[in-house]
Amino acid sequence: MAWVFLRSDPIDGLDPNEWRRDLCGATIRRSEHGNTESKHGWEIDHVQPVAFGGGDELENLQPLQWENNRAKGNGLLRCAVRS
């Protein structure tokens, strides 16, 4: 999980070990992994979905704010949340 989190962008002025931005620009917090009650919660997404032949290698994984991950589903990235 930690390696996936570090694949996101650091935010100037905030601790990069705890706060980052996903591809949509949504703020995610490392300690909020899996928390769908938090606006900073995030999930691990498969860039190429498993349903379409994607695997679990690090290169195919990315952190997404949970609402962005749900909006993507097995399709293309749709940004439901931006910060």
N, C-alpha and C positions, 0 to 999 in steps of 0.2 A: 504494500500500500504506500509506503513512504516514497519509493522510487517513482511511482505513478504521480503522486502529489508534486514532486519536484520537476515534473515535465511541464508544469504550468508556469506562468509568468510572475515574477516577483513584483511587489508593489512598493514603489519608492516611499521611504519613511516608515514602513512597517516591517516587523520581523519576518523574513522570508521563509523561516522554518515553520511559521504558523499561518501566514496570510499570503494568498496568491490570487491571480485572476485566471479564469478558464478562457477558452478560445473565444467566447462571446463577450469577454470583459467582465463577467460576473465575479464578484469577490467570493472566494471560498476560504474556509478555515480548516486547517489540518485536523484539529480535534473534533470537527463536526462531520467527519466521514460517516455516511449512512444516515444522517439525521435529517429526515424530511420535515421536521418541525421547525427547522432553522433556515433563514434566508441565505445563510452561509454554508449550508449542508451541501455535500457533493457525493458523487458516485463515480465508480470506475467504468468508463465507456470503452467499448471496442470500436476503434476507428473504422475497420472493416468488420461488420457484424459477423458473429459466429455463424448465423443462419446463411451467410453468403461466403463462407469459407475462411473467415478471419480466425486467427488463433489467439492464444493467451500470452504471446511473447510481448515484452515490454514495448517494443516499437509499435505494436498495434493497440496499446492501451493509453488512455488519456483521462485526466480528471475533468469532470463537468459538474457544474452546479446542478443539483438533482432535478430541478425543473427543466433545465436545458437537456439533460440526458433523457428525461421522459418525453420531451418534445421530439427528440431525434428518433427514438425508438430504433427500428432497423433501417431507417432511411438516412437522408442527408441531414446535416446539422441545421437545426432551426433554433434561433436564439429567443427563448421565451423570457429570459432574464438577462439584463445587462446592469452593470453598476455605474 
